């Protein structure tokens, strides 16, 4: 694929496995799932689910920027939570980073996430 570009930025956590932060093909960008890692230290952010969600969305925003866009370009967001009781709090944080018209979205409860975190979010952008 000649129009495929790997997106990478030091402003978001390095991949903790065999994947890229994002892949851009044409005007579509697939952002890998982000967990609440602080890019500079690669440590998990301290705090409640809202602080964790803010770090996750900040990480996604950094990758979106590296791809030439921002979170307003999101057309699909996938959220994984280990506790659906965090749904409302995560919605509040998401509304800090995205404004109407909102992208399509799925939110699911999962049994576990990398490093034992409570949230992971991935996105698809159309630039």
C-alpha positions in Angstrom: 0.0 0.0 0.0 1.8 3.1 -1.1 -0.5 5.6 0.6 -0.2 4.0 4.0 1.6 6.1 6.7 2.5 5.1 10.2 1.7 7.9 12.7 4.0 8.4 15.7 4.4 11.1 18.2 6.4 11.5 21.5 3.4 13.4 22.9 1.5 10.2 23.4 2.6 7.0 25.1 4.9 4.6 23.1 3.2 1.4 22.0 3.4 -1.3 24.7 3.1 -4.0 22.1 3.5 -4.8 18.4 1.3 -2.0 17.0 1.5 1.6 15.8 0.0 4.6 17.6 -2.0 5.2 14.4 -2.1 4.3 10.7 -3.3 6.7 8.0 -4.5 5.5 4.6 -5.8 8.3 2.4 -7.8 10.6 4.5 -8.7 8.0 7.1 -6.7 7.5 10.3 -7.1 4.6 12.7 -5.9 5.5 16.2 -4.9 2.6 18.4 -6.5 2.2 21.8 -5.0 4.5 24.4 -4.9 3.8 28.1 -4.1 6.4 30.9 -0.4 6.4 30.5 1.6 9.6 30.9 3.8 9.9 27.8 6.8 11.4 29.5 7.0 8.7 32.2 5.0 5.8 30.7 3.4 5.5 34.2 -0.3 5.3 34.8 -2.0 8.5 35.7 -3.0 8.8 39.3 -6.6 9.7 40.1 -10.2 8.7 39.6 -11.8 7.6 36.3 -12.3 11.2 35.2 -8.5 11.9 35.5 -7.8 8.6 33.8 -10.3 9.4 30.9 -8.7 12.9 30.6 -5.3 11.3 30.1 -6.7 8.9 27.5 -8.4 11.6 25.5 -5.3 13.8 25.8 -3.2 10.9 24.4 -5.7 10.4 21.5 -5.7 14.2 20.8 -1.9 14.1 20.5 -2.0 11.2 18.0 -4.7 13.0 16.1 -2.6 16.1 15.9 0.4 14.1 14.7 -1.8 12.7 11.9 -2.7 16.2 10.8 -6.1 16.6 12.4 -7.7 16.8 15.8 -10.5 15.0 17.7 -13.2 17.1 15.8 -12.2 14.8 12.9 -13.4 11.7 14.8 -16.1 9.7 13.0 -16.1 6.7 15.4 -15.0 6.3 19.0 -14.8 2.9 20.8 -14.6 2.9 24.6 -13.9 -0.1 26.7 -14.6 0.1 30.5 -14.0 -2.5 33.1 -16.9 -1.0 35.1 -20.0 0.3 33.4 -20.7 2.4 36.5 -18.0 4.8 35.1 -20.1 5.4 32.0 -21.5 8.8 33.1 -18.2 10.1 34.3 -16.5 9.2 31.0 -19.3 10.8 29.1 -18.6 14.1 30.9 -14.9 13.9 30.1 -15.6 13.0 26.4 -17.7 16.1 26.2 -14.7 18.2 27.3 -12.7 17.0 24.2 -15.5 16.6 21.6 -18.3 19.0 20.7 -21.5 18.4 18.6 -21.9 16.9 16.2 -20.5 14.0 18.1 -19.0 11.0 16.3 -20.6 7.5 16.3 -19.6 5.6 19.4 -19.6 2.2 21.1 -19.0 1.7 24.8 -18.6 -1.8 26.2 -17.7 -3.4 29.5 -14.8 -5.7 29.3 -13.3 -8.2 31.8 -9.8 -6.6 31.7 -7.6 -4.2 30.0 -3.8 -3.8 29.6 -1.9 -2.9 32.8 -5.1 -3.4 34.7 -6.5 0.0 33.8 -10.2 0.9 33.9 -10.5 2.5 30.5 -9.2 2.2 26.9 -10.4 4.4 24.0 -9.7 4.1 20.2 -10.8 6.3 17.4 -11.2 6.6 13.6 -10.7 10.0 12.0 -11.7 11.3 8.6 -9.4 14.2 7.6 
